[in-house]
């Protein structure tokens, strides 16, 4: 059976669907050598704060002419790490499983410093994936030195990874040349994000599309159930508290 590849830009503290995609893949390729997009998920994500949605935004020296992995963080000017950690503690400090992850996140925001957005994003994504028990291999598109047009380059990356299946988000259906995958004997699949179960949150109105930290702090080691294990309700790995 051939390998499965997912190719995606790194986001800041992504939502659970992002990690669902990672879990589906044998190889996850950070597609960060493409043009940076302003006001996107690259440098920000949402949390729930006092019954409302709130953005956590990493201040960057944004330049639409630069690639994601060239974008610098404007750290000294905005003291963003201290602010983000303070906000996380303020709104999740009383969550059931906050203490379980506090030391690790505190290290990221208090003891470490970051100057590049992609380095921060990738570090967080890889470490959170490991916390979730995901064993997917991570690589950087730039390190592969694979060229080509939009869809052609994706196909070439999949071939470079000796894979036979490519999984994409549904939004890409609007611009992917599906025939190129067919001509190269690559199975193209689109990820379905429907059906994620609700989990306990502080507020009454459930918010699904928020950062993965919301899920981690509220359900702890049960997080994989609410990302992918729910598709098999009889999975014995589900830890019922």
TORPA-4810 file (N, C-alpha, C, O; in nm, 3 decimals):
<nodes>
NODE_1_0.085_-0.121_0.000_0.000_0.000_0.000_0.088_0.124_0.000_0.180_0.135_0.081_X
NODE_2_0.060_0.219_-0.090_0.142_0.337_-0.102_0.121_0.437_0.010_0.025_0.429_0.086_X
NODE_3_0.213_0.531_0.018_0.207_0.633_0.122_0.105_0.742_0.086_0.069_0.761_-0.030_X
NODE_4_0.059_0.812_0.190_-0.034_0.923_0.175_0.035_1.052_0.214_0.106_1.057_0.314_X
NODE_5_0.015_1.156_0.134_0.080_1.285_0.157_-0.024_1.395_0.172_-0.126_1.398_0.102_X
NODE_6_0.002_1.487_0.265_-0.073_1.611_0.278_0.028_1.725_0.265_0.136_1.721_0.324_X
NODE_7_-0.008_1.826_0.187_0.080_1.942_0.164_0.003_2.067_0.203_-0.100_2.097_0.144_X
NODE_8_0.054_2.140_0.302_-0.025_2.251_0.356_0.064_2.357_0.418_0.170_2.326_0.473_X
NODE_9_0.021_2.482_0.410_0.092_2.590_0.477_0.078_2.577_0.629_-0.023_2.528_0.678_X
NODE_10_0.180_2.620_0.701_0.172_2.615_0.847_0.084_2.728_0.897_0.088_2.839_0.845_X
NODE_11_0.004_2.699_0.999_-0.082_2.799_1.064_-0.042_2.812_1.210_0.026_2.726_1.265_X
NODE_12_-0.085_2.920_1.271_-0.057_2.942_1.413_-0.163_2.873_1.498_-0.281_2.905_1.488_X
NODE_13_-0.121_2.778_1.581_-0.212_2.705_1.670_-0.341_2.665_1.598_-0.449_2.710_1.637_X
NODE_14_-0.332_2.581_1.495_-0.448_2.551_1.410_-0.562_2.482_1.486_-0.546_2.439_1.600_X
NODE_15_-0.677_2.473_1.419_-0.793_2.406_1.476_-0.777_2.254_1.460_-0.681_2.207_1.400_X
NODE_16_-0.872_2.179_1.515_-0.858_2.033_1.518_-0.861_1.970_1.379_-0.801_1.864_1.358_X
NODE_17_-0.930_2.033_1.282_-0.933_1.977_1.148_-0.796_1.968_1.085_-0.768_1.877_1.007_X
NODE_18_-0.709_2.062_1.118_-0.572_2.063_1.067_-0.498_1.938_1.115_-0.426_1.874_1.039_X
NODE_19_-0.518_1.905_1.242_-0.450_1.788_1.299_-0.515_1.657_1.253_-0.451_1.552_1.252_X
NODE_20_-0.641_1.664_1.215_-0.707_1.550_1.154_-0.641_1.516_1.021_-0.618_1.400_0.990_X
NODE_21_-0.610_1.620_0.944_-0.538_1.601_0.818_-0.399_1.542_0.841_-0.358_1.450_0.770_X
NODE_22_-0.328_1.594_0.940_-0.195_1.542_0.971_-0.204_1.394_1.007_-0.122_1.314_0.963_X
NODE_23_-0.304_1.359_1.086_-0.321_1.220_1.128_-0.348_1.129_1.009_-0.309_1.012_1.011_X
NODE_24_-0.412_1.180_0.905_-0.442_1.101_0.786_-0.318_1.070_0.702_-0.318_0.976_0.623_X
NODE_25_-0.213_1.148_0.720_-0.097_1.141_0.631_0.016_1.057_0.687_0.039_1.052_0.808_X
NODE_26_0.087_0.991_0.596_0.215_0.929_0.632_0.323_1.036_0.632_0.415_1.035_0.715_X
NODE_27_0.311_1.130_0.538_0.407_1.241_0.527_0.329_1.371_0.517_0.240_1.385_0.433_X
NODE_28_0.362_1.466_0.603_0.300_1.598_0.599_0.407_1.698_0.556_0.511_1.711_0.619_X
NODE_29_0.379_1.768_0.446_0.475_1.863_0.390_0.433_2.005_0.424_0.325_2.050_0.384_X
NODE_30_0.518_2.074_0.498_0.493_2.215_0.525_0.520_2.294_0.397_0.632_2.297_0.346_X
NODE_31_0.414_2.356_0.345_0.422_2.426_0.217_0.447_2.575_0.243_0.367_2.660_0.204_X
NODE_32_0.557_2.604_0.309_0.583_2.740_0.356_0.676_2.820_0.266_0.714_2.932_0.300_X
NODE_33_0.711_2.764_0.151_0.794_2.841_0.057_0.707_2.905_-0.051_0.755_2.937_-0.160_X
NODE_34_0.579_2.923_-0.019_0.487_2.993_-0.109_0.452_3.130_-0.050_0.483_3.158_0.066_X
NODE_35_0.389_3.214_-0.129_0.363_3.352_-0.089_0.281_3.364_0.039_0.180_3.296_0.056_X
NODE_36_0.326_3.451_0.126_0.255_3.480_0.250_0.123_3.552_0.220_0.119_3.638_0.131_X
NODE_37_0.019_3.518_0.293_-0.110_3.584_0.275_-0.147_3.661_0.402_-0.143_3.607_0.512_X
NODE_38_-0.183_3.787_0.385_-0.215_3.874_0.497_-0.357_3.846_0.548_-0.445_3.808_0.471_X
NODE_39_-0.377_3.866_0.678_-0.508_3.845_0.741_-0.561_3.705_0.718_-0.679_3.685_0.690_X
NODE_40_-0.472_3.609_0.732_-0.506_3.469_0.712_-0.474_3.392_0.840_-0.448_3.453_0.944_X
NODE_41_-0.475_3.257_0.831_-0.451_3.174_0.950_-0.303_3.157_0.979_-0.267_3.095_1.079_X
NODE_42_-0.216_3.210_0.893_-0.072_3.189_0.911_-0.023_3.242_1.046_0.056_3.177_1.113_X
NODE_43_-0.071_3.361_1.085_-0.017_3.422_1.207_-0.123_3.449_1.313_-0.101_3.529_1.403_X
NODE_44_-0.238_3.384_1.303_-0.342_3.409_1.402_-0.441_3.293_1.410_-0.455_3.215_1.316_X
NODE_45_-0.508_3.285_1.523_-0.617_3.190_1.538_-0.709_3.235_1.650_-0.679_3.328_1.724_X
NODE_46_-0.823_3.165_1.662_-0.925_3.208_1.756_-0.927_3.120_1.881_-0.903_2.999_1.875_X
NODE_47_-0.957_3.185_1.994_-0.987_3.113_2.117_-1.122_3.164_2.168_-1.175_3.263_2.119_X
NODE_48_-1.176_3.095_2.268_-1.300_3.139_2.331_-1.266_3.214_2.459_-1.198_3.160_2.546_X
NODE_49_-1.314_3.336_2.470_-1.284_3.420_2.586_-1.411_3.486_2.637_-1.468_3.573_2.572_X
NODE_50_-1.456_3.442_2.755_-1.577_3.499_2.815_-1.695_3.501_2.718_-1.756_3.606_2.694_X
NODE_51_-1.727_3.385_2.662_-1.842_3.368_2.573_-1.832_3.445_2.441_-1.934_3.473_2.378_X
NODE_52_-1.712_3.477_2.401_-1.694_3.543_2.271_-1.566_3.490_2.207_-1.479_3.435_2.275_X
NODE_53_-1.556_3.507_2.077_-1.436_3.465_2.006_-1.332_3.576_2.010_-1.365_3.694_1.994_X
NODE_54_-1.208_3.538_2.030_-1.099_3.635_2.041_-0.982_3.586_1.957_-0.949_3.468_1.958_X
NODE_55_-0.920_3.678_1.885_-0.803_3.644_1.803_-0.675_3.648_1.886_-0.654_3.741_1.964_X
NODE_56_-0.590_3.547_1.868_-0.452_3.553_1.914_-0.369_3.575_1.789_-0.362_3.487_1.702_X
NODE_57_-0.305_3.691_1.778_-0.234_3.728_1.655_-0.086_3.749_1.683_-0.049_3.827_1.771_X
NODE_58_-0.002_3.681_1.608_0.142_3.702_1.617_0.178_3.820_1.527_0.154_3.814_1.407_X
NODE_59_0.235_3.927_1.583_0.271_4.042_1.500_0.389_4.008_1.409_0.490_3.956_1.454_X
NODE_60_0.374_4.038_1.282_0.479_4.003_1.186_0.515_4.122_1.099_0.439_4.218_1.085_X
NODE_61_0.635_4.113_1.041_0.676_4.210_0.940_0.621_4.157_0.807_0.693_4.093_0.731_X
NODE_62_0.494_4.184_0.781_0.428_4.123_0.666_0.470_4.190_0.536_0.483_4.312_0.527_X
NODE_63_0.489_4.107_0.438_0.526_4.153_0.305_0.473_4.050_0.207_0.521_3.937_0.202_X
NODE_64_0.372_4.090_0.128_0.308_3.994_0.039_0.403_3.944_-0.070_0.369_3.852_-0.144_X
NODE_65_0.519_4.006_-0.081_0.616_3.962_-0.180_0.704_3.849_-0.125_0.779_3.787_-0.200_X
NODE_66_0.695_3.824_0.004_0.778_3.722_0.068_0.701_3.592_0.087_0.578_3.590_0.092_X
NODE_67_0.777_3.484_0.098_0.715_3.355_0.127_0.691_3.345_0.277_0.746_3.423_0.355_X
NODE_68_0.609_3.248_0.316_0.574_3.232_0.458_0.699_3.211_0.542_0.712_3.269_0.650_X
NODE_69_0.792_3.128_0.493_0.910_3.098_0.574_1.013_3.211_0.575_1.119_3.198_0.636_X
NODE_70_0.983_3.322_0.507_1.069_3.440_0.513_1.013_3.549_0.604_1.078_3.651_0.627_X
NODE_71_0.892_3.528_0.655_0.825_3.631_0.735_0.881_3.634_0.877_0.883_3.533_0.946_X
NODE_72_0.926_3.753_0.918_0.980_3.770_1.052_0.873_3.812_1.152_0.772_3.871_1.116_X
NODE_73_0.898_3.779_1.278_0.808_3.816_1.386_0.855_3.946_1.450_0.973_3.962_1.483_X
NODE_74_0.761_4.039_1.468_0.793_4.168_1.530_0.785_4.156_1.682_0.701_4.219_1.747_X
NODE_75_0.871_4.075_1.738_0.861_4.038_1.878_0.891_4.149_1.976_0.813_4.173_2.069_X
NODE_76_1.003_4.217_1.959_1.047_4.317_2.056_0.949_4.432_2.069_0.930_4.486_2.178_X
NODE_77_0.887_4.469_1.960_0.799_4.585_1.960_0.668_4.559_2.035_0.615_4.649_2.100_X
NODE_78_0.615_4.439_2.025_0.480_4.413_2.076_0.475_4.324_2.201_0.370_4.308_2.262_X
NODE_79_0.591_4.264_2.238_0.594_4.177_2.356_0.484_4.071_2.347_0.418_4.039_2.447_X
NODE_80_0.465_4.018_2.228_0.351_3.932_2.200_0.351_3.802_2.280_0.245_3.753_2.317_X
NODE_81_0.470_3.745_2.306_0.475_3.616_2.376_0.417_3.627_2.516_0.338_3.542_2.558_X
NODE_82_0.456_3.730_2.588_0.404_3.752_2.723_0.253_3.776_2.718_0.179_3.727_2.803_X
NODE_83_0.208_3.852_2.618_0.064_3.882_2.607_-0.016_3.757_2.573_-0.122_3.734_2.632_X
NODE_84_0.033_3.677_2.480_-0.039_3.556_2.443_-0.047_3.458_2.560_-0.152_3.399_2.586_X
NODE_85_0.064_3.441_2.631_0.064_3.350_2.744_-0.029_3.401_2.855_-0.101_3.323_2.917_X
NODE_86_-0.027_3.531_2.878_-0.116_3.589_2.978_-0.262_3.569_2.942_-0.345_3.541_3.029_X
NODE_87_-0.294_3.583_2.813_-0.432_3.564_2.767_-0.474_3.418_2.781_-0.585_3.389_2.823_X
NODE_88_-0.384_3.327_2.745_-0.413_3.184_2.756_-0.438_3.146_2.902_-0.533_3.073_2.932_X
NODE_89_-0.354_3.194_2.991_-0.371_3.164_3.133_-0.502_3.223_3.185_-0.574_3.160_3.262_X
NODE_90_-0.532_3.345_3.141_-0.653_3.413_3.189_-0.780_3.336_3.152_-0.870_3.321_3.235_X
NODE_91_-0.787_3.287_3.028_-0.912_3.228_2.982_-0.915_3.075_2.989_-1.022_3.014_2.976_X
NODE_92_-0.799_3.012_3.010_-0.797_2.866_3.019_-0.736_2.813_3.148_-0.729_2.692_3.168_X
NODE_93_-0.693_2.902_3.234_-0.627_2.860_3.357_-0.712_2.769_3.444_-0.658_2.689_3.520_X
NODE_94_-0.844_2.780_3.434_-0.934_2.698_3.515_-0.993_2.581_3.435_-1.080_2.510_3.485_X
NODE_95_-0.945_2.561_3.314_-0.991_2.447_3.234_-0.943_2.318_3.299_-0.837_2.316_3.362_X
NODE_96_-1.019_2.209_3.285_-0.989_2.083_3.355_-0.848_2.028_3.334_-0.790_1.970_3.425_X
NODE_97_-0.793_2.047_3.213_-0.664_1.986_3.183_-0.555_2.090_3.154_-0.451_2.057_3.097_X
NODE_98_-0.578_2.214_3.194_-0.477_2.317_3.171_-0.346_2.281_3.238_-0.239_2.295_3.178_X
NODE_99_-0.351_2.235_3.361_-0.230_2.204_3.438_-0.146_2.097_3.369_-0.023_2.095_3.382_X
NODE_100_-0.213_2.008_3.295_-0.142_1.899_3.229_-0.049_1.949_3.119_0.054_1.887_3.092_X
NODE_101_-0.084_2.061_3.056_-0.004_2.113_2.945_0.065_2.246_2.978_0.139_2.300_2.896_X
NODE_102_0.041_2.297_3.095_0.090_2.430_3.133_0.241_2.442_3.118_0.288_2.540_3.059_X
NODE_103_0.315_2.348_3.168_0.461_2.357_3.167_0.515_2.365_3.025_0.605_2.443_2.996_X
NODE_104_0.458_2.284_2.936_0.508_2.283_2.799_0.478_2.415_2.727_0.566_2.472_2.663_X
NODE_105_0.354_2.463_2.737_0.319_2.588_2.670_0.392_2.707_2.732_0.428_2.802_2.663_X
NODE_106_0.412_2.702_2.861_0.485_2.810_2.928_0.628_2.818_2.876_0.684_2.927_2.862_X
NODE_107_0.687_2.702_2.848_0.822_2.700_2.792_0.825_2.769_2.656_0.917_2.846_2.627_X
NODE_108_0.723_2.742_2.575_0.717_2.801_2.441_0.706_2.952_2.447_0.771_3.023_2.370_X
NODE_109_0.622_3.003_2.539_0.593_3.147_2.543_0.682_3.227_2.638_0.697_3.348_2.620_X
NODE_110_0.739_3.162_2.736_0.816_3.236_2.837_0.966_3.212_2.825_1.045_3.305_2.841_X
NODE_111_1.006_3.089_2.796_1.148_3.055_2.800_1.215_3.055_2.662_1.337_3.057_2.653_X
NODE_112_1.135_3.052_2.557_1.191_3.048_2.421_1.163_3.179_2.349_1.071_3.253_2.385_X
NODE_113_1.243_3.208_2.247_1.220_3.328_2.166_1.209_3.286_2.020_1.268_3.187_1.977_X
NODE_114_1.132_3.365_1.944_1.103_3.330_1.806_1.123_3.450_1.716_1.078_3.561_1.748_X
NODE_115_1.190_3.429_1.603_1.210_3.540_1.509_1.148_3.515_1.372_1.136_3.608_1.292_X
NODE_116_1.108_3.391_1.345_1.046_3.357_1.217_0.911_3.289_1.242_0.899_3.199_1.325_X
NODE_117_0.811_3.332_1.168_0.677_3.279_1.186_0.670_3.129_1.157_0.612_3.054_1.235_X
NODE_118_0.728_3.086_1.047_0.719_2.945_1.007_0.786_2.855_1.109_0.739_2.744_1.135_X
NODE_119_0.896_2.900_1.167_0.966_2.818_1.267_0.879_2.799_1.390_0.869_2.689_1.444_X
NODE_120_0.814_2.908_1.434_0.721_2.900_1.547_0.605_2.806_1.514_0.576_2.714_1.591_X
NODE_121_0.540_2.830_1.401_0.424_2.749_1.363_0.457_2.601_1.354_0.385_2.516_1.406_X
NODE_122_0.567_2.571_1.287_0.604_2.431_1.267_0.640_2.364_1.399_0.605_2.248_1.422_X
NODE_123_0.708_2.435_1.485_0.743_2.380_1.616_0.616_2.344_1.694_0.605_2.234_1.748_X
NODE_124_0.523_2.438_1.699_0.398_2.414_1.772_0.319_2.298_1.711_0.269_2.212_1.783_X
NODE_125_0.309_2.296_1.580_0.232_2.192_1.512_0.292_2.054_1.535_0.220_1.958_1.566_X
NODE_126_0.423_2.043_1.521_0.487_1.913_1.540_0.475_1.866_1.684_0.443_1.750_1.709_X
NODE_127_0.501_1.955_1.779_0.495_1.916_1.920_0.352_1.880_1.963_0.331_1.784_2.036_X
NODE_128_0.255_1.957_1.918_0.115_1.926_1.952_0.075_1.794_1.887_0.002_1.715_1.948_X
NODE_129_0.121_1.770_1.766_0.092_1.641_1.700_0.144_1.525_1.784_0.077_1.424_1.800_X
NODE_130_0.264_1.541_1.838_0.321_1.435_1.921_0.242_1.419_2.052_0.224_1.308_2.101_X
NODE_131_0.196_1.532_2.107_0.112_1.525_2.227_-0.016_1.446_2.199_-0.068_1.377_2.287_X
NODE_132_-0.065_1.456_2.076_-0.187_1.385_2.036_-0.161_1.240_1.994_-0.254_1.166_1.963_X
NODE_133_-0.035_1.201_1.995_0.000_1.065_1.957_0.014_1.043_1.809_0.018_0.928_1.764_X
NODE_134_0.022_1.149_1.731_0.036_1.139_1.585_0.183_1.111_1.550_0.272_1.179_1.600_X
NODE_135_0.206_1.013_1.467_0.343_0.972_1.433_0.384_1.012_1.290_0.487_0.967_1.240_X
NODE_136_0.306_1.094_1.226_0.331_1.138_1.088_0.471_1.199_1.073_0.520_1.267_1.163_X
NODE_137_0.533_1.174_0.959_0.663_1.234_0.928_0.642_1.376_0.873_0.553_1.398_0.791_X
NODE_138_0.722_1.471_0.920_0.712_1.609_0.874_0.834_1.646_0.790_0.947_1.615_0.826_X
NODE_139_0.808_1.712_0.676_0.916_1.763_0.592_0.880_1.902_0.543_0.764_1.943_0.549_X
NODE_140_0.980_1.975_0.495_0.960_2.109_0.440_0.968_2.105_0.288_1.059_2.042_0.232_X
NODE_141_0.874_2.171_0.222_0.873_2.172_0.076_1.002_2.231_0.020_1.054_2.183_-0.081_X
NODE_142_1.055_2.334_0.086_1.177_2.398_0.035_1.294_2.300_0.031_1.378_2.306_-0.058_X
NODE_143_1.299_2.210_0.128_1.409_2.113_0.134_1.402_2.010_0.022_1.501_1.946_-0.010_X
NODE_144_1.283_1.995_-0.037_1.267_1.895_-0.142_1.315_1.945_-0.278_1.342_1.865_-0.368_X
NODE_145_1.324_2.076_-0.293_1.371_2.137_-0.418_1.292_2.085_-0.539_1.350_2.047_-0.641_X
NODE_146_1.160_2.083_-0.524_1.072_2.036_-0.632_1.002_2.156_-0.695_0.948_2.241_-0.623_X
NODE_147_1.002_2.164_-0.825_0.944_2.279_-0.895_0.818_2.239_-0.971_0.774_2.124_-0.968_X
NODE_148_0.760_2.339_-1.040_0.641_2.315_-1.120_0.535_2.420_-1.093_0.545_2.496_-0.996_X
NODE_149_0.431_2.424_-1.179_0.320_2.515_-1.157_0.237_2.469_-1.038_0.274_2.375_-0.969_X
NODE_150_0.123_2.536_-1.014_0.043_2.511_-0.894_0.018_2.362_-0.868_0.071_2.305_-0.773_X
NODE_151_-0.062_2.301_-0.951_-0.094_2.160_-0.931_0.024_2.071_-0.965_0.047_1.970_-0.899_X
NODE_152_0.099_2.108_-1.067_0.213_2.028_-1.110_0.314_2.011_-0.998_0.371_1.902_-0.980_X
NODE_153_0.338_2.117_-0.922_0.435_2.106_-0.812_0.384_2.013_-0.702_0.462_1.935_-0.646_X
NODE_154_0.255_2.020_-0.672_0.198_1.930_-0.572_0.215_1.784_-0.616_0.254_1.699_-0.536_X
NODE_155_0.186_1.758_-0.742_0.202_1.623_-0.797_0.347_1.579_-0.786_0.376_1.465_-0.749_X
NODE_156_0.439_1.668_-0.818_0.581_1.635_-0.814_0.630_1.608_-0.671_0.716_1.524_-0.649_X
NODE_157_0.574_1.681_-0.575_0.610_1.657_-0.435_0.561_1.518_-0.392_0.634_1.444_-0.326_X
NODE_158_0.438_1.485_-0.429_0.384_1.352_-0.396_0.472_1.242_-0.456_0.503_1.143_-0.390_X
NODE_159_0.512_1.260_-0.580_0.599_1.162_-0.647_0.736_1.156_-0.580_0.793_1.048_-0.564_X
NODE_160_0.787_1.272_-0.541_0.917_1.278_-0.472_0.913_1.199_-0.341_1.013_1.140_-0.300_X
NODE_161_0.797_1.199_-0.276_0.780_1.127_-0.149_0.748_0.980_-0.170_0.723_0.908_-0.073_X
NODE_162_0.747_0.935_-0.295_0.713_0.797_-0.328_0.576_0.758_-0.273_0.557_0.648_-0.221_X
NODE_163_0.483_0.850_-0.285_0.348_0.829_-0.234_0.250_0.805_-0.349_0.279_0.836_-0.464_X
NODE_164_0.135_0.750_-0.315_0.034_0.719_-0.418_-0.098_0.791_-0.394_-0.188_0.785_-0.477_X
NODE_165_-0.109_0.861_-0.279_-0.235_0.929_-0.245_-0.206_1.069_-0.193_-0.114_1.091_-0.114_X
NODE_166_-0.286_1.165_-0.240_-0.276_1.302_-0.192_-0.410_1.343_-0.133_-0.514_1.328_-0.197_X
NODE_167_-0.407_1.395_-0.010_-0.529_1.442_0.055_-0.526_1.594_0.063_-0.427_1.653_0.107_X
NODE_168_-0.634_1.656_0.020_-0.642_1.802_0.017_-0.767_1.850_0.089_-0.864_1.777_0.104_X
NODE_169_-0.761_1.974_0.134_-0.881_2.038_0.186_-0.980_2.059_0.074_-0.941_2.072_-0.042_X
NODE_170_-1.107_2.063_0.107_-1.212_2.074_0.006_-1.205_2.204_-0.074_-1.243_2.207_-0.190_X
NODE_171_-1.156_2.311_-0.011_-1.149_2.441_-0.079_-1.060_2.436_-0.202_-1.079_2.514_-0.296_X
NODE_172_-0.962_2.346_-0.203_-0.869_2.337_-0.316_-0.934_2.281_-0.441_-0.877_2.290_-0.550_X
NODE_173_-1.052_2.225_-0.427_-1.123_2.167_-0.542_-1.148_2.272_-0.649_-1.161_2.240_-0.767_X
NODE_174_-1.154_2.399_-0.607_-1.183_2.508_-0.700_-1.067_2.538_-0.796_-1.088_2.594_-0.903_X
NODE_175_-0.944_2.500_-0.756_-0.831_2.538_-0.841_-0.738_2.421_-0.878_-0.651_2.438_-0.964_X
NODE_176_-0.753_2.305_-0.816_-0.667_2.193_-0.852_-0.701_2.138_-0.990_-0.818_2.128_-1.027_X
NODE_177_-0.599_2.104_-1.065_-0.619_2.033_-1.191_-0.621_1.884_-1.158_-0.517_1.818_-1.153_X
NODE_178_-0.741_1.831_-1.135_-0.755_1.693_-1.089_-0.700_1.593_-1.190_-0.655_1.484_-1.153_X
NODE_179_-0.704_1.629_-1.316_-0.659_1.538_-1.422_-0.509_1.508_-1.410_-0.464_1.399_-1.447_X
NODE_180_-0.431_1.604_-1.359_-0.287_1.584_-1.344_-0.257_1.471_-1.246_-0.163_1.394_-1.265_X
NODE_181_-0.337_1.462_-1.141_-0.319_1.352_-1.046_-0.351_1.219_-1.112_-0.280_1.120_-1.095_X
NODE_182_-0.460_1.219_-1.188_-0.502_1.096_-1.257_-0.394_1.049_-1.355_-0.361_0.931_-1.361_X
NODE_183_-0.339_1.143_-1.432_-0.238_1.109_-1.532_-0.110_1.056_-1.468_-0.033_0.984_-1.532_X
NODE_184_-0.088_1.092_-1.341_0.033_1.046_-1.271_0.004_0.933_-1.173_0.085_0.902_-1.086_X
NODE_185_-0.113_0.871_-1.189_-0.152_0.756_-1.106_-0.150_0.787_-0.956_-0.108_0.706_-0.874_X
NODE_186_-0.196_0.907_-0.923_-0.205_0.949_-0.783_-0.352_0.963_-0.746_-0.427_1.034_-0.812_X
NODE_187_-0.392_0.895_-0.641_-0.529_0.909_-0.593_-0.546_1.043_-0.522_-0.467_1.077_-0.434_X
NODE_188_-0.647_1.117_-0.561_-0.676_1.247_-0.500_-0.798_1.235_-0.411_-0.905_1.195_-0.457_X
NODE_189_-0.782_1.269_-0.284_-0.894_1.266_-0.190_-0.914_1.404_-0.129_-0.817_1.478_-0.108_X
NODE_190_-1.040_1.438_-0.101_-1.071_1.565_-0.034_-1.116_1.537_0.109_-1.198_1.448_0.133_X
NODE_191_-1.063_1.613_0.201_-1.092_1.592_0.342_-1.231_1.644_0.378_-1.268_1.756_0.342_X
NODE_192_-1.307_1.561_0.449_-1.439_1.598_0.497_-1.430_1.636_0.645_-1.395_1.553_0.729_X
NODE_193_-1.461_1.761_0.676_-1.452_1.809_0.813_-1.587_1.803_0.887_-1.599_1.851_1.000_X
NODE_194_-1.686_1.746_0.823_-1.819_1.742_0.884_-1.826_1.635_0.993_-1.760_1.532_0.987_X
NODE_195_-1.909_1.664_1.093_-1.941_1.563_1.193_-1.860_1.564_1.320_-1.882_1.481_1.408_X
NODE_196_-1.766_1.657_1.334_-1.687_1.659_1.457_-1.780_1.673_1.578_-1.865_1.761_1.580_X
NODE_197_-1.764_1.588_1.679_-1.851_1.598_1.797_-1.818_1.718_1.883_-1.704_1.765_1.886_X
NODE_198_-1.918_1.768_1.950_-1.896_1.876_2.046_-1.825_1.820_2.169_-1.835_1.701_2.200_X
NODE_199_-1.756_1.908_2.238_-1.689_1.870_2.362_-1.719_1.978_2.467_-1.763_2.087_2.432_X
NODE_200_-1.696_1.950_2.593_-1.728_2.049_2.697_-1.646_2.176_2.682_-1.523_2.170_2.672_X
NODE_201_-1.712_2.290_2.681_-1.648_2.421_2.684_-1.708_2.501_2.798_-1.810_2.462_2.856_X
NODE_202_-1.647_2.614_2.832_-1.697_2.696_2.942_-1.833_2.758_2.909_-1.920_2.767_2.996_X
NODE_203_-1.851_2.800_2.782_-1.970_2.873_2.744_-2.079_2.779_2.693_-2.051_2.665_2.658_X
NODE_204_-2.202_2.826_2.689_-2.315_2.743_2.645_-2.315_2.723_2.495_-2.342_2.612_2.447_X
NODE_205_-2.286_2.828_2.418_-2.284_2.816_2.273_-2.152_2.753_2.230_-2.045_2.811_2.250_X
NODE_206_-2.159_2.635_2.171_-2.038_2.563_2.133_-1.971_2.628_2.013_-2.037_2.665_1.916_X
NODE_207_-1.839_2.642_2.019_-1.759_2.697_1.909_-1.664_2.589_1.862_-1.577_2.545_1.937_X
NODE_208_-1.679_2.546_1.737_-1.599_2.435_1.685_-1.468_2.479_1.622_-1.364_2.416_1.643_X
NODE_209_-1.470_2.587_1.544_-1.355_2.624_1.463_-1.252_2.708_1.535_-1.204_2.807_1.481_X
NODE_210_-1.217_2.669_1.656_-1.119_2.746_1.734_-0.989_2.667_1.745_-0.982_2.551_1.704_X
NODE_211_-0.888_2.730_1.801_-0.755_2.670_1.812_-0.758_2.536_1.886_-0.844_2.514_1.972_X
NODE_212_-0.667_2.450_1.852_-0.653_2.318_1.914_-0.633_2.329_2.065_-0.665_2.235_2.138_X
NODE_213_-0.579_2.442_2.113_-0.554_2.451_2.256_-0.684_2.449_2.336_-0.686_2.403_2.450_X
NODE_214_-0.793_2.497_2.277_-0.923_2.493_2.343_-0.962_2.348_2.371_-1.009_2.316_2.480_X
NODE_215_-0.943_2.262_2.274_-0.974_2.120_2.289_-0.881_2.054_2.390_-0.927_1.980_2.477_X
NODE_216_-0.752_2.079_2.379_-0.656_2.018_2.470_-0.685_2.052_2.616_-0.686_1.964_2.702_X
NODE_217_-0.708_2.180_2.642_-0.728_2.223_2.781_-0.860_2.173_2.839_-0.872_2.159_2.961_X
NODE_218_-0.958_2.146_2.754_-1.088_2.101_2.804_-1.101_1.949_2.817_-1.173_1.902_2.905_X
NODE_219_-1.034_1.873_2.730_-1.055_1.728_2.733_-0.927_1.646_2.753_-0.936_1.525_2.771_X
NODE_220_-0.810_1.709_2.749_-0.686_1.639_2.776_-0.658_1.524_2.681_-0.666_1.539_2.559_X
NODE_221_-0.626_1.407_2.737_-0.588_1.291_2.657_-0.703_1.236_2.573_-0.681_1.151_2.487_X
NODE_222_-0.823_1.281_2.597_-0.936_1.240_2.513_-0.942_1.317_2.382_-1.029_1.290_2.299_X
NODE_223_-0.853_1.413_2.361_-0.857_1.498_2.242_-0.863_1.419_2.111_-0.941_1.456_2.023_X
NODE_224_-0.785_1.310_2.094_-0.793_1.236_1.968_-0.933_1.185_1.935_-0.969_1.174_1.818_X
NODE_225_-1.012_1.154_2.038_-1.148_1.109_2.011_-1.227_1.216_1.937_-1.302_1.186_1.844_X
NODE_226_-1.210_1.341_1.977_-1.286_1.452_1.918_-1.227_1.501_1.786_-1.282_1.591_1.723_X
NODE_227_-1.114_1.441_1.745_-1.053_1.477_1.617_-1.074_1.367_1.513_-1.125_1.394_1.403_X
NODE_228_-1.036_1.243_1.546_-1.053_1.135_1.449_-1.113_1.006_1.507_-1.177_0.931_1.433_X
NODE_229_-1.096_0.980_1.635_-1.142_0.852_1.688_-1.294_0.841_1.694_-1.348_0.730_1.702_X
NODE_230_-1.365_0.954_1.690_-1.511_0.951_1.695_-1.571_0.876_1.577_-1.685_0.830_1.583_X
NODE_231_-1.494_0.863_1.470_-1.544_0.790_1.354_-1.557_0.640_1.383_-1.624_0.566_1.310_X
NODE_232_-1.492_0.598_1.489_-1.506_0.459_1.534_-1.538_0.462_1.683_-1.448_0.456_1.767_X
NODE_233_-1.664_0.473_1.716_-1.708_0.489_1.855_-1.662_0.377_1.946_-1.656_0.394_2.068_X
NODE_234_-1.630_0.262_1.888_-1.590_0.149_1.970_-1.439_0.140_1.989_-1.387_0.040_2.040_X
NODE_235_-1.368_0.245_1.946_-1.223_0.244_1.959_-1.182_0.232_2.106_-1.218_0.318_2.186_X
NODE_236_-1.110_0.127_2.143_-1.075_0.106_2.284_-0.978_0.208_2.340_-0.958_0.215_2.462_X
NODE_237_-0.917_0.289_2.252_-0.821_0.388_2.300_-0.890_0.510_2.361_-0.825_0.593_2.424_X
NODE_238_-1.022_0.521_2.343_-1.093_0.635_2.399_-1.098_0.623_2.552_-1.149_0.525_2.606_X
NODE_239_-1.043_0.722_2.618_-1.035_0.721_2.764_-1.156_0.792_2.820_-1.167_0.914_2.806_X
NODE_240_-1.243_0.721_2.882_-1.362_0.783_2.940_-1.333_0.823_3.083_-1.301_0.739_3.168_X
NODE_241_-1.344_0.952_3.110_-1.315_1.003_3.246_-1.430_0.969_3.340_-1.425_1.003_3.458_X
</nodes>
